[in-house]
Amino acid sequence: MSIDSSKLRLFIFNLNKHRAVKSLAELKKNERGIIKGFKDDSLSVKLIEMGCLPGTEVSVDLIAPFGDPIAIGVSGYCLSLRKDEAACIMIED
């Protein structure tokens, strides 16, 4: 059985259309997401060095009482980020 590549591309496009891309700062405690990219190029280098690679699953483990900073689980360890730094990380549910 052969699958037409144009139909497959359309199917994948339709699947991706329904997935929400938002920033890591928008997640609530115990929510997870997959890193899709970054908004800030200069900060992205530092985040990648700390293990925040595109395609990596992240989870929000702790949120400070006033909402800043947050602790995320990424690459097997806990990383603390300011809310504005977390807003630069684009994730997919």
HELIX and SHEET records of a PDB file:
HELIX    1   1 SER A    5  LYS A   17  1                                  13    
HELIX    2   2 LEU A   24  GLU A   26  5                                   3    
HELIX    3   3 ASP A   41  GLU A   49  1                                   9    
HELIX    4   4 LYS A   83  ALA A   86  1                                   4    
SHEET    1   A 6 VAL A  21  SER A  23  0                                        
SHEET    2   A 6 ILE A  89  GLU A  92 -1                                        
SHEET    3   A 6 ARG A  32  PHE A  38 -1                                        
SHEET    4   A 6 GLU A  57  ILE A  63 -1                                        
SHEET    5   A 6 ILE A  70  VAL A  74 -1                                        
SHEET    6   A 6 TYR A  77  LEU A  81 -1                                        
END                                                                             
